[in-house]
């Protein structure tokens, strides 16, 4: 038997709400790596769904972007309670 396929990983972030479109644009540039969905645009709450095997790429992208814009990792249930 082969290994079970990896699952998509969801990570939640608070970002500068004025930069949500920029972050989405950057992630879309890495075709098939991740997709960003806005949870609450006013608060800058987003979820990034990371494709199987792409976590290290997203980690690298987010670490690089954190030098330019506010990107704060959140616990999933914590960010949903704040809505």
C-alpha positions in Angstrom: 0.0 0.0 0.0 1.2 3.5 -0.8 1.1 6.5 1.5 -2.2 8.4 2.0 -2.2 11.7 0.1 -1.4 14.7 2.2 -4.2 17.1 3.0 -4.6 20.8 2.4 -3.5 22.8 5.5 -5.4 25.9 6.6 -3.5 28.7 8.3 -5.1 31.9 9.7 -3.5 35.3 9.7 -4.3 38.9 10.5 -2.8 41.2 7.9 -2.8 44.9 7.2 -6.3 45.1 5.6 -5.0 47.4 2.9 -2.6 44.6 1.8 -5.0 41.7 1.5 -5.1 42.1 -2.3 -1.3 42.2 -2.5 -0.9 39.0 -0.4 -3.5 37.2 -2.6 -1.7 38.4 -5.7 1.6 37.1 -4.5 0.2 33.7 -3.4 -1.6 33.3 -6.8 1.8 33.8 -8.5 2.9 30.5 -7.1 0.4 28.4 -9.1 -1.2 25.6 -7.1 0.8 26.4 -3.9 -1.9 28.2 -1.8 -5.2 30.1 -2.0 -6.2 33.0 0.2 -9.7 33.7 1.4 -10.7 36.8 3.3 -12.7 36.1 6.5 -13.2 39.6 7.7 -11.8 42.4 5.4 -12.3 45.1 8.0 -10.1 43.3 10.5 -7.7 41.9 8.0 -8.5 38.3 8.9 -7.7 35.7 6.2 -7.2 32.0 5.8 -4.5 30.5 3.6 -5.2 27.1 2.3 -1.9 25.4 1.5 -1.7 22.7 -1.1 -0.2 19.3 -0.1 3.6 19.5 0.2 3.7 23.2 -0.2 4.0 24.3 3.5 7.7 25.1 3.3 7.2 27.3 0.3 4.4 29.2 2.0 6.5 29.6 5.1 9.2 31.1 3.1 6.8 33.5 1.3 5.2 34.6 4.5 8.5 35.2 6.3 9.8 37.3 3.4 6.5 39.3 3.2 6.5 39.9 7.0 9.5 42.2 6.5 7.3 44.5 4.3 3.7 44.2 5.6 2.0 43.1 8.8 1.3 39.4 8.8 0.4 37.9 12.2 -0.3 34.2 12.5 -3.5 33.3 14.4 -5.0 30.3 16.0 -8.0 29.3 13.9 -10.6 29.4 16.7 -9.2 32.6 18.2 -9.6 34.5 15.0 -13.1 33.3 14.4 -14.2 34.3 17.9 -13.0 37.9 17.3 -15.5 38.3 14.4 
